[in-house]
Amino acid sequence: MDNKEFHRQLKILFALADVTAACAAQKADMTPQNLNNKISRGSLRAIDLYNIAAALGYDIVFKKRDNQ
């Protein structure tokens, strides 16, 4: 997954949670600018993603692909 696709997936998550990226960042104890910078640079860590998902009431689930 490239950075553009990852950003698109995050936008979908924010839409499903009915929040803006800025609101999601604040709920995860990040500044909106910090979140945007990490997304733009491709440096969002797994723990950051976990904290965002948890703050929005989501779990991260690892699922084996059907074709693997």
PDB file with SEQRES, HELIX, SHEET and CRYST1 records, atoms N, CA, C and O in Angstrom:
SEQRES   1 A   68  MET ASP ASN LYS GLU PHE HIS ARG GLN LEU LYS ILE LEU          
SEQRES   2 A   68  PHE ALA LEU ALA ASP VAL THR ALA ALA CYS ALA ALA GLN          
SEQRES   3 A   68  LYS ALA ASP MET THR PRO GLN ASN LEU ASN ASN LYS ILE          
SEQRES   4 A   68  SER ARG GLY SER LEU ARG ALA ILE ASP LEU TYR ASN ILE          
SEQRES   5 A   68  ALA ALA ALA LEU GLY TYR ASP ILE VAL PHE LYS LYS ARG          
SEQRES   6 A   68  ASP ASN GLN                                                  
HELIX    1 AA1 ASN A    3  LEU A   16  1                                  14    
HELIX    2 AA2 ALA A   21  LYS A   27  1                                   7    
HELIX    3 AA3 PRO A   32  ARG A   41  1                                  10    
HELIX    4 AA4 ALA A   46  ALA A   55  1                                  10    
CRYST1    1.000    1.000    1.000  90.00  90.00  90.00 P 1           1          
ATOM      1  N   MET A   1       0.858  -1.169   0.000  1.00  0.00           N  
ATOM      2  CA  MET A   1       0.000   0.000   0.000  1.00  0.00           C  
ATOM      3  C   MET A   1       0.902   1.230   0.000  1.00  0.00           C  
ATOM      4  O   MET A   1       1.809   1.350   0.823  1.00  0.00           O  
ATOM      5  N   ASP A   2       0.645   2.123  -0.917  1.00  0.00           N  
ATOM      6  CA  ASP A   2       1.439   3.342  -0.951  1.00  0.00           C  
ATOM      7  C   ASP A   2       0.831   4.404  -0.028  1.00  0.00           C  
ATOM      8  O   ASP A   2      -0.251   4.215   0.527  1.00  0.00           O  
ATOM      9  N   ASN A   3       1.540   5.507   0.122  1.00  0.00           N  
ATOM     10  CA  ASN A   3       1.134   6.555   1.056  1.00  0.00           C  
ATOM     11  C   ASN A   3      -0.221   7.156   0.679  1.00  0.00           C  
ATOM     12  O   ASN A   3      -1.024   7.480   1.554  1.00  0.00           O  
ATOM     13  N   LYS A   4      -0.472   7.304  -0.626  1.00  0.00           N  
ATOM     14  CA  LYS A   4      -1.747   7.868  -1.078  1.00  0.00           C  
ATOM     15  C   LYS A   4      -2.914   6.969  -0.685  1.00  0.00           C  
ATOM     16  O   LYS A   4      -3.943   7.445  -0.205  1.00  0.00           O  
ATOM     17  N   GLU A   5      -2.744   5.674  -0.895  1.00  0.00           N  
ATOM     18  CA  GLU A   5      -3.795   4.717  -0.551  1.00  0.00           C  
ATOM     19  C   GLU A   5      -4.006   4.674   0.960  1.00  0.00           C  
ATOM     20  O   GLU A   5      -5.142   4.593   1.426  1.00  0.00           O  
ATOM     21  N   PHE A   6      -2.920   4.728   1.724  1.00  0.00           N  
ATOM     22  CA  PHE A   6      -3.032   4.736   3.185  1.00  0.00           C  
ATOM     23  C   PHE A   6      -3.812   5.967   3.641  1.00  0.00           C  
ATOM     24  O   PHE A   6      -4.685   5.866   4.504  1.00  0.00           O  
ATOM     25  N   HIS A   7      -3.501   7.124   3.066  1.00  0.00           N  
ATOM     26  CA  HIS A   7      -4.202   8.359   3.416  1.00  0.00           C  
ATOM     27  C   HIS A   7      -5.687   8.235   3.073  1.00  0.00           C  
ATOM     28  O   HIS A   7      -6.541   8.678   3.841  1.00  0.00           O  
ATOM     29  N   ARG A   8      -5.995   7.640   1.929  1.00  0.00           N  
ATOM     30  CA  ARG A   8      -7.392   7.433   1.532  1.00  0.00           C  
ATOM     31  C   ARG A   8      -8.111   6.520   2.521  1.00  0.00           C  
ATOM     32  O   ARG A   8      -9.263   6.773   2.873  1.00  0.00           O  
ATOM     33  N   GLN A   9      -7.443   5.468   2.967  1.00  0.00           N  
ATOM     34  CA  GLN A   9      -8.044   4.554   3.938  1.00  0.00           C  
ATOM     35  C   GLN A   9      -8.306   5.255   5.273  1.00  0.00           C  
ATOM     36  O   GLN A   9      -9.333   5.022   5.912  1.00  0.00           O  
ATOM     37  N   LEU A  10      -7.373   6.113   5.689  1.00  0.00           N  
ATOM     38  CA  LEU A  10      -7.588   6.872   6.924  1.00  0.00           C  
ATOM     39  C   LEU A  10      -8.781   7.808   6.785  1.00  0.00           C  
ATOM     40  O   LEU A  10      -9.572   7.947   7.717  1.00  0.00           O  
ATOM     41  N   LYS A  11      -8.914   8.449   5.629  1.00  0.00           N  
ATOM     42  CA  LYS A  11     -10.048   9.343   5.401  1.00  0.00           C  
ATOM     43  C   LYS A  11     -11.366   8.577   5.484  1.00  0.00           C  
ATOM     44  O   LYS A  11     -12.360   9.094   5.994  1.00  0.00           O  
ATOM     45  N   ILE A  12     -11.369   7.345   4.980  1.00  0.00           N  
ATOM     46  CA  ILE A  12     -12.559   6.502   5.079  1.00  0.00           C  
ATOM     47  C   ILE A  12     -12.865   6.200   6.541  1.00  0.00           C  
ATOM     48  O   ILE A  12     -14.019   6.273   6.962  1.00  0.00           O  
ATOM     49  N   LEU A  13     -11.838   5.864   7.315  1.00  0.00           N  
ATOM     50  CA  LEU A  13     -12.024   5.602   8.745  1.00  0.00           C  
ATOM     51  C   LEU A  13     -12.616   6.823   9.443  1.00  0.00           C  
ATOM     52  O   LEU A  13     -13.549   6.690  10.235  1.00  0.00           O  
ATOM     53  N   PHE A  14     -12.082   8.009   9.156  1.00  0.00           N  
ATOM     54  CA  PHE A  14     -12.598   9.228   9.776  1.00  0.00           C  
ATOM     55  C   PHE A  14     -14.054   9.458   9.379  1.00  0.00           C  
ATOM     56  O   PHE A  14     -14.865   9.862  10.213  1.00  0.00           O  
ATOM     57  N   ALA A  15     -14.393   9.208   8.121  1.00  0.00           N  
ATOM     58  CA  ALA A  15     -15.772   9.391   7.665  1.00  0.00           C  
ATOM     59  C   ALA A  15     -16.712   8.407   8.362  1.00  0.00           C  
ATOM     60  O   ALA A  15     -17.809   8.781   8.776  1.00  0.00           O  
ATOM     61  N   LEU A  16     -16.281   7.153   8.491  1.00  0.00           N  
ATOM     62  CA  LEU A  16     -17.105   6.156   9.182  1.00  0.00           C  
ATOM     63  C   LEU A  16     -17.330   6.524  10.641  1.00  0.00           C  
ATOM     64  O   LEU A  16     -18.394   6.262  11.202  1.00  0.00           O  
ATOM     65  N   ALA A  17     -16.318   7.134  11.250  1.00  0.00           N  
ATOM     66  CA  ALA A  17     -16.420   7.542  12.652  1.00  0.00           C  
ATOM     67  C   ALA A  17     -17.077   8.914  12.787  1.00  0.00           C  
ATOM     68  O   ALA A  17     -17.293   9.395  13.899  1.00  0.00           O  
ATOM     69  N   ASP A  18     -17.395   9.544  11.649  1.00  0.00           N  
ATOM     70  CA  ASP A  18     -18.042  10.859  11.617  1.00  0.00           C  
ATOM     71  C   ASP A  18     -17.221  11.920  12.348  1.00  0.00           C  
ATOM     72  O   ASP A  18     -17.753  12.704  13.134  1.00  0.00           O  
ATOM     73  N   VAL A  19     -15.920  11.929  12.075  1.00  0.00           N  
ATOM     74  CA  VAL A  19     -15.018  12.928  12.655  1.00  0.00           C  
ATOM     75  C   VAL A  19     -14.098  13.464  11.563  1.00  0.00           C  
ATOM     76  O   VAL A  19     -13.897  12.830  10.527  1.00  0.00           O  
ATOM     77  N   THR A  20     -13.557  14.628  11.815  1.00  0.00           N  
ATOM     78  CA  THR A  20     -12.537  15.168  10.917  1.00  0.00           C  
ATOM     79  C   THR A  20     -11.185  14.589  11.317  1.00  0.00           C  
ATOM     80  O   THR A  20     -11.037  14.008  12.393  1.00  0.00           O  
ATOM     81  N   ALA A  21     -10.213  14.755  10.446  1.00  0.00           N  
ATOM     82  CA  ALA A  21      -8.856  14.310  10.771  1.00  0.00           C  
ATOM     83  C   ALA A  21      -8.349  15.057  11.997  1.00  0.00           C  
ATOM     84  O   ALA A  21      -7.673  14.475  12.846  1.00  0.00           O  
ATOM     85  N   ALA A  22      -8.672  16.342  12.090  1.00  0.00           N  
ATOM     86  CA  ALA A  22      -8.234  17.146  13.234  1.00  0.00           C  
ATOM     87  C   ALA A  22      -8.840  16.620  14.531  1.00  0.00           C  
ATOM     88  O   ALA A  22      -8.154  16.524  15.549  1.00  0.00           O  
ATOM     89  N   CYS A  23     -10.114  16.284  14.492  1.00  0.00           N  
ATOM     90  CA  CYS A  23     -10.784  15.744  15.685  1.00  0.00           C  
ATOM     91  C   CYS A  23     -10.191  14.385  16.066  1.00  0.00           C  
ATOM     92  O   CYS A  23      -9.965  14.114  17.245  1.00  0.00           O  
ATOM     93  N   ALA A  24      -9.943  13.542  15.077  1.00  0.00           N  
ATOM     94  CA  ALA A  24      -9.343  12.230  15.343  1.00  0.00           C  
ATOM     95  C   ALA A  24      -7.975  12.390  15.973  1.00  0.00           C  
ATOM     96  O   ALA A  24      -7.633  11.670  16.911  1.00  0.00           O  
ATOM     97  N   ALA A  25      -7.192  13.326  15.468  1.00  0.00           N  
ATOM     98  CA  ALA A  25      -5.856  13.574  16.017  1.00  0.00           C  
ATOM     99  C   ALA A  25      -5.954  13.986  17.478  1.00  0.00           C  
ATOM    100  O   ALA A  25      -5.220  13.474  18.324  1.00  0.00           O  
ATOM    101  N   GLN A  26      -6.850  14.903  17.772  1.00  0.00           N  
ATOM    102  CA  GLN A  26      -6.988  15.376  19.150  1.00  0.00           C  
ATOM    103  C   GLN A  26      -7.450  14.263  20.080  1.00  0.00           C  
ATOM    104  O   GLN A  26      -6.986  14.174  21.216  1.00  0.00           O  
ATOM    105  N   LYS A  27      -8.358  13.415  19.610  1.00  0.00           N  
ATOM    106  CA  LYS A  27      -8.823  12.297  20.437  1.00  0.00           C  
ATOM    107  C   LYS A  27      -7.691  11.320  20.740  1.00  0.00           C  
ATOM    108  O   LYS A  27      -7.704  10.643  21.768  1.00  0.00           O  
ATOM    109  N   ALA A  28      -6.707  11.253  19.832  1.00  0.00           N  
ATOM    110  CA  ALA A  28      -5.567  10.350  20.005  1.00  0.00           C  
ATOM    111  C   ALA A  28      -4.376  11.065  20.639  1.00  0.00           C  
ATOM    112  O   ALA A  28      -3.249  10.574  20.580  1.00  0.00           O  
ATOM    113  N   ASP A  29      -4.626  12.218  21.243  1.00  0.00           N  
ATOM    114  CA  ASP A  29      -3.580  13.014  21.913  1.00  0.00           C  
ATOM    115  C   ASP A  29      -2.452  13.414  20.971  1.00  0.00           C  
ATOM    116  O   ASP A  29      -1.278  13.373  21.338  1.00  0.00           O  
ATOM    117  N   MET A  30      -2.819  13.799  19.760  1.00  0.00           N  
ATOM    118  CA  MET A  30      -1.869  14.312  18.775  1.00  0.00           C  
ATOM    119  C   MET A  30      -2.388  15.663  18.307  1.00  0.00           C  
ATOM    120  O   MET A  30      -3.581  15.949  18.412  1.00  0.00           O  
ATOM    121  N   THR A  31      -1.502  16.480  17.799  1.00  0.00           N  
ATOM    122  CA  THR A  31      -1.979  17.709  17.178  1.00  0.00           C  
ATOM    123  C   THR A  31      -2.360  17.382  15.735  1.00  0.00           C  
ATOM    124  O   THR A  31      -1.775  16.487  15.125  1.00  0.00           O  
ATOM    125  N   PRO A  32      -3.329  18.098  15.195  1.00  0.00           N  
ATOM    126  CA  PRO A  32      -3.691  17.863  13.796  1.00  0.00           C  
ATOM    127  C   PRO A  32      -2.498  18.035  12.854  1.00  0.00           C  
ATOM    128  O   PRO A  32      -2.348  17.280  11.894  1.00  0.00           O  
ATOM    129  N   GLN A  33      -1.661  19.018  13.128  1.00  0.00           N  
ATOM    130  CA  GLN A  33      -0.486  19.255  12.285  1.00  0.00           C  
ATOM    131  C   GLN A  33       0.471  18.063  12.351  1.00  0.00           C  
ATOM    132  O   GLN A  33       1.015  17.646  11.329  1.00  0.00           O  
ATOM    133  N   ASN A  34       0.676  17.517  13.546  1.00  0.00           N  
ATOM    134  CA  ASN A  34       1.559  16.363  13.702  1.00  0.00           C  
ATOM    135  C   ASN A  34       1.017  15.168  12.919  1.00  0.00           C  
ATOM    136  O   ASN A  34       1.776  14.476  12.240  1.00  0.00           O  
ATOM    137  N   LEU A  35      -0.287  14.924  13.010  1.00  0.00           N  
ATOM    138  CA  LEU A  35      -0.887  13.814  12.270  1.00  0.00           C  
ATOM    139  C   LEU A  35      -0.710  14.019  10.768  1.00  0.00           C  
ATOM    140  O   LEU A  35      -0.296  13.101  10.059  1.00  0.00           O  
ATOM    141  N   ASN A  36      -1.020  15.210  10.287  1.00  0.00           N  
ATOM    142  CA  ASN A  36      -0.879  15.482   8.854  1.00  0.00           C  
ATOM    143  C   ASN A  36       0.560  15.323   8.387  1.00  0.00           C  
ATOM    144  O   ASN A  36       0.810  14.776   7.314  1.00  0.00           O  
ATOM    145  N   ASN A  37       1.502  15.798   9.188  1.00  0.00           N  
ATOM    146  CA  ASN A  37       2.916  15.660   8.825  1.00  0.00           C  
ATOM    147  C   ASN A  37       3.326  14.195   8.742  1.00  0.00           C  
ATOM    148  O   ASN A  37       4.017  13.792   7.806  1.00  0.00           O  
ATOM    149  N   LYS A  38       2.902  13.398   9.721  1.00  0.00           N  
ATOM    150  CA  LYS A  38       3.264  11.977   9.725  1.00  0.00           C  
ATOM    151  C   LYS A  38       2.660  11.249   8.531  1.00  0.00           C  
ATOM    152  O   LYS A  38       3.304  10.388   7.931  1.00  0.00           O  
ATOM    153  N   ILE A  39       1.424  11.594   8.189  1.00  0.00           N  
ATOM    154  CA  ILE A  39       0.782  10.966   7.032  1.00  0.00           C  
ATOM    155  C   ILE A  39       1.509  11.372   5.754  1.00  0.00           C  
ATOM    156  O   ILE A  39       1.796  10.530   4.903  1.00  0.00           O  
ATOM    157  N   SER A  40       1.804  12.657   5.623  1.00  0.00           N  
ATOM    158  CA  SER A  40       2.472  13.164   4.416  1.00  0.00           C  
ATOM    159  C   SER A  40       3.853  12.560   4.229  1.00  0.00           C  
ATOM    160  O   SER A  40       4.254  12.246   3.108  1.00  0.00           O  
ATOM    161  N   ARG A  41       4.582  12.395   5.329  1.00  0.00           N  
ATOM    162  CA  ARG A  41       5.941  11.847   5.255  1.00  0.00           C  
ATOM    163  C   ARG A  41       5.947  10.324   5.192  1.00  0.00           C  
ATOM    164  O   ARG A  41       6.974   9.716   4.890  1.00  0.00           O  
ATOM    165  N   GLY A  42       4.812   9.714   5.474  1.00  0.00           N  
ATOM    166  CA  GLY A  42       4.765   8.258   5.522  1.00  0.00           C  
ATOM    167  C   GLY A  42       5.423   7.712   6.770  1.00  0.00           C  
ATOM    168  O   GLY A  42       5.951   6.600   6.765  1.00  0.00           O  
ATOM    169  N   SER A  43       5.394   8.503   7.857  1.00  0.00           N  
ATOM    170  CA  SER A  43       6.086   8.096   9.082  1.00  0.00           C  
ATOM    171  C   SER A  43       5.135   7.826  10.249  1.00  0.00           C  
ATOM    172  O   SER A  43       5.550   7.843  11.407  1.00  0.00           O  
ATOM    173  N   LEU A  44       3.859   7.577   9.943  1.00  0.00           N  
ATOM    174  CA  LEU A  44       2.909   7.243  11.001  1.00  0.00           C  
ATOM    175  C   LEU A  44       3.255   5.853  11.521  1.00  0.00           C  
ATOM    176  O   LEU A  44       3.282   4.890  10.755  1.00  0.00           O  
ATOM    177  N   ARG A  45       3.517   5.748  12.811  1.00  0.00           N  
ATOM    178  CA  ARG A  45       3.917   4.466  13.401  1.00  0.00           C  
ATOM    179  C   ARG A  45       2.685   3.618  13.709  1.00  0.00           C  
ATOM    180  O   ARG A  45       1.569   4.129  13.794  1.00  0.00           O  
ATOM    181  N   ALA A  46       2.901   2.349  13.869  1.00  0.00           N  
ATOM    182  CA  ALA A  46       1.810   1.430  14.180  1.00  0.00           C  
ATOM    183  C   ALA A  46       1.111   1.842  15.469  1.00  0.00           C  
ATOM    184  O   ALA A  46      -0.113   1.754  15.559  1.00  0.00           O  
ATOM    185  N   ILE A  47       1.862   2.287  16.459  1.00  0.00           N  
ATOM    186  CA  ILE A  47       1.252   2.689  17.730  1.00  0.00           C  
ATOM    187  C   ILE A  47       0.377   3.922  17.545  1.00  0.00           C  
ATOM    188  O   ILE A  47      -0.648   4.060  18.212  1.00  0.00           O  
ATOM    189  N   ASP A  48       0.773   4.822  16.641  1.00  0.00           N  
ATOM    190  CA  ASP A  48      -0.060   5.988  16.341  1.00  0.00           C  
ATOM    191  C   ASP A  48      -1.387   5.544  15.732  1.00  0.00           C  
ATOM    192  O   ASP A  48      -2.451   6.019  16.128  1.00  0.00           O  
ATOM    193  N   LEU A  49      -1.314   4.636  14.772  1.00  0.00           N  
ATOM    194  CA  LEU A  49      -2.525   4.124  14.136  1.00  0.00           C  
ATOM    195  C   LEU A  49      -3.404   3.411  15.157  1.00  0.00           C  
ATOM    196  O   LEU A  49      -4.625   3.572  15.148  1.00  0.00           O  
ATOM    197  N   TYR A  50      -2.794   2.629  16.031  1.00  0.00           N  
ATOM    198  CA  TYR A  50      -3.542   1.945  17.088  1.00  0.00           C  
ATOM    199  C   TYR A  50      -4.256   2.962  17.977  1.00  0.00           C  
ATOM    200  O   TYR A  50      -5.432   2.788  18.294  1.00  0.00           O  
ATOM    201  N   ASN A  51      -3.560   4.014  18.377  1.00  0.00           N  
ATOM    202  CA  ASN A  51      -4.152   5.027  19.254  1.00  0.00           C  
ATOM    203  C   ASN A  51      -5.297   5.766  18.568  1.00  0.00           C  
ATOM    204  O   ASN A  51      -6.308   6.068  19.202  1.00  0.00           O  
ATOM    205  N   ILE A  52      -5.146   6.054  17.291  1.00  0.00           N  
ATOM    206  CA  ILE A  52      -6.226   6.711  16.548  1.00  0.00           C  
ATOM    207  C   ILE A  52      -7.440   5.792  16.478  1.00  0.00           C  
ATOM    208  O   ILE A  52      -8.561   6.212  16.765  1.00  0.00           O  
ATOM    209  N   ALA A  53      -7.215   4.542  16.096  1.00  0.00           N  
ATOM    210  CA  ALA A  53      -8.317   3.580  15.996  1.00  0.00           C  
ATOM    211  C   ALA A  53      -9.014   3.409  17.342  1.00  0.00           C  
ATOM    212  O   ALA A  53     -10.243   3.417  17.408  1.00  0.00           O  
ATOM    213  N   ALA A  54      -8.247   3.256  18.402  1.00  0.00           N  
ATOM    214  CA  ALA A  54      -8.825   3.078  19.735  1.00  0.00           C  
ATOM    215  C   ALA A  54      -9.625   4.310  20.156  1.00  0.00           C  
ATOM    216  O   ALA A  54     -10.702   4.181  20.740  1.00  0.00           O  
ATOM    217  N   ALA A  55      -9.109   5.491  19.866  1.00  0.00           N  
ATOM    218  CA  ALA A  55      -9.798   6.727  20.239  1.00  0.00           C  
ATOM    219  C   ALA A  55     -11.127   6.866  19.500  1.00  0.00           C  
ATOM    220  O   ALA A  55     -12.052   7.511  19.994  1.00  0.00           O  
ATOM    221  N   LEU A  56     -11.218   6.262  18.318  1.00  0.00           N  
ATOM    222  CA  LEU A  56     -12.449   6.338  17.532  1.00  0.00           C  
ATOM    223  C   LEU A  56     -13.366   5.144  17.772  1.00  0.00           C  
ATOM    224  O   LEU A  56     -14.434   5.048  17.168  1.00  0.00           O  
ATOM    225  N   GLY A  57     -12.948   4.232  18.653  1.00  0.00           N  
ATOM    226  CA  GLY A  57     -13.780   3.081  18.988  1.00  0.00           C  
ATOM    227  C   GLY A  57     -13.610   1.899  18.048  1.00  0.00           C  
ATOM    228  O   GLY A  57     -14.510   1.068  17.930  1.00  0.00           O  
ATOM    229  N   TYR A  58     -12.463   1.814  17.376  1.00  0.00           N  
ATOM    230  CA  TYR A  58     -12.190   0.717  16.450  1.00  0.00           C  
ATOM    231  C   TYR A  58     -11.058  -0.152  16.975  1.00  0.00           C  
ATOM    232  O   TYR A  58     -10.212   0.301  17.746  1.00  0.00           O  
ATOM    233  N   ASP A  59     -11.059  -1.411  16.542  1.00  0.00           N  
ATOM    234  CA  ASP A  59      -9.967  -2.332  16.803  1.00  0.00           C  
ATOM    235  C   ASP A  59      -9.234  -2.581  15.494  1.00  0.00           C  
ATOM    236  O   ASP A  59      -9.824  -2.492  14.417  1.00  0.00           O  
ATOM    237  N   ILE A  60      -7.969  -2.888  15.587  1.00  0.00           N  
ATOM    238  CA  ILE A  60      -7.196  -3.288  14.415  1.00  0.00           C  
ATOM    239  C   ILE A  60      -7.132  -4.810  14.432  1.00  0.00           C  
ATOM    240  O   ILE A  60      -6.743  -5.416  15.430  1.00  0.00           O  
ATOM    241  N   VAL A  61      -7.518  -5.414  13.323  1.00  0.00           N  
ATOM    242  CA  VAL A  61      -7.581  -6.868  13.229  1.00  0.00           C  
ATOM    243  C   VAL A  61      -6.686  -7.322  12.082  1.00  0.00           C  
ATOM    244  O   VAL A  61      -6.737  -6.763  10.987  1.00  0.00           O  
ATOM    245  N   PHE A  62      -5.873  -8.331  12.338  1.00  0.00           N  
ATOM    246  CA  PHE A  62      -5.055  -8.933  11.291  1.00  0.00           C  
ATOM    247  C   PHE A  62      -5.812 -10.131  10.748  1.00  0.00           C  
ATOM    248  O   PHE A  62      -6.202 -11.028  11.495  1.00  0.00           O  
ATOM    249  N   LYS A  63      -6.014 -10.135   9.435  1.00  0.00           N  
ATOM    250  CA  LYS A  63      -6.774 -11.204   8.797  1.00  0.00           C  
ATOM    251  C   LYS A  63      -5.952 -11.769   7.645  1.00  0.00           C  
ATOM    252  O   LYS A  63      -5.461 -11.021   6.799  1.00  0.00           O  
ATOM    253  N   LYS A  64      -5.806 -13.067   7.616  1.00  0.00           N  
ATOM    254  CA  LYS A  64      -5.065 -13.717   6.531  1.00  0.00           C  
ATOM    255  C   LYS A  64      -5.853 -13.559   5.231  1.00  0.00           C  
ATOM    256  O   LYS A  64      -7.070 -13.738   5.194  1.00  0.00           O  
ATOM    257  N   ARG A  65      -5.131 -13.220   4.176  1.00  0.00           N  
ATOM    258  CA  ARG A  65      -5.756 -13.082   2.864  1.00  0.00           C  
ATOM    259  C   ARG A  65      -6.224 -14.438   2.375  1.00  0.00           C  
ATOM    260  O   ARG A  65      -5.597 -15.461   2.650  1.00  0.00           O  
ATOM    261  N   ASP A  66      -7.324 -14.437   1.651  1.00  0.00           N  
ATOM    262  CA  ASP A  66      -7.878 -15.686   1.127  1.00  0.00           C  
ATOM    263  C   ASP A  66      -6.956 -16.354   0.120  1.00  0.00           C  
ATOM    264  O   ASP A  66      -6.924 -17.581   0.031  1.00  0.00           O  
ATOM    265  N   ASN A  67      -6.205 -15.561  -0.640  1.00  0.00           N  
ATOM    266  CA  ASN A  67      -5.361 -16.121  -1.694  1.00  0.00           C  
ATOM    267  C   ASN A  67      -3.968 -16.502  -1.213  1.00  0.00           C  
ATOM    268  O   ASN A  67      -3.119 -16.841  -2.038  1.00  0.00           O  
ATOM    269  N   GLN A  68      -3.706 -16.460   0.056  1.00  0.00           N  
ATOM    270  CA  GLN A  68      -2.364 -16.743   0.569  1.00  0.00           C  
ATOM    271  C   GLN A  68      -2.334 -18.089   1.248  1.00  0.00           C  
ATOM    272  O   GLN A  68      -1.288 -18.506   1.746  1.00  0.00           O  
TER     273      GLN A  68                                                      
END                                                                             
